[in-house]
Amino acid sequence: GVSLTIIFFATVWYWMKYNEIEDGEIRKAARWSMTGYSLILMAIWFMCGIVARPGYALRPERANYDFAIPVSYLMMILLLLGFIFMFLGHRKAYLTKR
């Protein structure tokens, strides 16, 4: 979890540093993509809670399905929205460069 957070913050730092160089439309596309990355990070964070403590979905003898099932639905929604935002950002960047 710590390495994932460090890599994400390094990505955000890189994005913030070089985002000012780009023009308006590319900058908007990067915001869409960064929103997608943020949603995917949150989904992965919830995934840790599903498969480890407190959900224990991978250990049936200790599983807490009352926690794991609703959080799994939340994780799937976050992943779906994250990939949609990433797609929109990359599509917008591609159409801007044309």
C-alpha positions as CSV (number, residue, x, y, z in Angstrom):
1,G,0.0,0.0,0.0
2,V,2.8,2.4,0.8
3,S,4.6,1.8,-2.5
4,L,1.4,2.3,-4.4
5,T,0.8,5.6,-2.6
6,I,4.4,6.8,-3.3
7,I,4.2,5.9,-7.0
8,F,0.8,7.7,-7.2
9,F,2.1,10.9,-5.5
10,A,5.2,10.8,-7.8
11,T,2.8,10.7,-10.8
12,V,0.8,13.6,-9.4
13,W,4.0,15.6,-8.7
14,Y,5.2,14.9,-12.3
15,W,1.8,15.9,-13.7
16,M,1.7,19.1,-11.7
17,K,5.2,20.0,-12.6
18,Y,4.8,19.6,-16.4
19,N,1.1,20.5,-16.7
20,E,1.8,24.2,-16.8
21,I,3.9,23.8,-20.0
22,E,1.0,22.4,-22.1
23,D,-1.7,24.4,-23.7
24,G,-5.4,24.6,-22.6
25,E,-6.9,21.6,-24.3
26,I,-4.0,19.2,-23.5
27,R,-4.2,20.4,-19.9
28,K,-7.9,19.6,-19.7
29,A,-7.2,16.2,-21.1
30,A,-4.6,15.6,-18.5
31,R,-7.1,16.5,-15.8
32,W,-9.5,14.0,-17.0
33,S,-6.8,11.3,-17.0
34,M,-5.6,12.3,-13.5
35,T,-9.1,12.0,-12.2
36,G,-9.2,8.5,-13.7
37,Y,-5.9,7.6,-12.1
38,S,-7.2,8.8,-8.7
39,L,-10.4,6.7,-9.0
40,I,-8.3,3.6,-9.8
41,L,-6.1,4.3,-6.9
42,M,-9.1,4.4,-4.6
43,A,-10.4,1.2,-6.1
44,I,-7.1,-0.6,-5.5
45,W,-7.0,0.7,-1.9
46,F,-10.5,-0.8,-1.3
47,M,-9.3,-4.0,-2.9
48,C,-6.7,-4.4,-0.1
49,G,-9.5,-4.3,2.4
50,I,-11.5,-6.9,0.5
51,V,-8.8,-9.5,0.3
52,A,-7.0,-8.8,3.6
53,R,-8.3,-7.4,6.9
54,P,-11.2,-6.6,7.5
55,G,-12.8,-8.6,4.5
56,Y,-10.6,-11.7,4.4
57,A,-12.3,-12.7,1.1
58,L,-9.4,-15.1,0.3
59,R,-9.7,-16.9,3.6
60,P,-13.2,-18.5,3.8
61,E,-12.8,-19.5,7.5
62,R,-12.3,-15.8,8.5
63,A,-14.3,-14.1,5.7
64,N,-16.5,-11.2,6.5
65,Y,-18.8,-11.2,3.6
66,D,-21.0,-8.5,5.1
67,F,-18.1,-6.1,4.5
68,A,-16.5,-7.7,1.4
69,I,-19.5,-7.8,-0.9
70,P,-20.7,-4.2,-0.7
71,V,-17.1,-2.9,-0.9
72,S,-16.6,-5.1,-4.0
73,Y,-19.4,-3.3,-5.7
74,L,-17.9,0.0,-4.7
75,M,-14.6,-1.1,-6.1
76,M,-16.1,-2.2,-9.4
77,I,-17.9,1.2,-9.8
78,L,-14.6,3.1,-9.0
79,L,-12.7,1.0,-11.5
80,L,-15.4,1.6,-14.2
81,L,-15.5,5.3,-13.6
82,G,-11.7,5.5,-13.5
83,F,-11.2,3.7,-16.8
84,I,-14.0,5.9,-18.4
85,F,-12.2,9.1,-17.2
86,M,-8.8,7.8,-18.4
87,F,-10.4,6.9,-21.8
88,L,-11.9,10.4,-22.1
89,G,-8.7,12.1,-21.2
90,H,-6.6,10.1,-23.7
91,R,-9.2,10.6,-26.4
92,K,-9.3,14.3,-25.8
93,A,-5.5,14.5,-25.9
94,Y,-5.5,12.5,-29.2
95,L,-8.2,14.7,-30.8
96,T,-6.4,17.9,-29.7
97,K,-3.1,16.8,-31.4
98,R,-4.9,16.1,-34.7
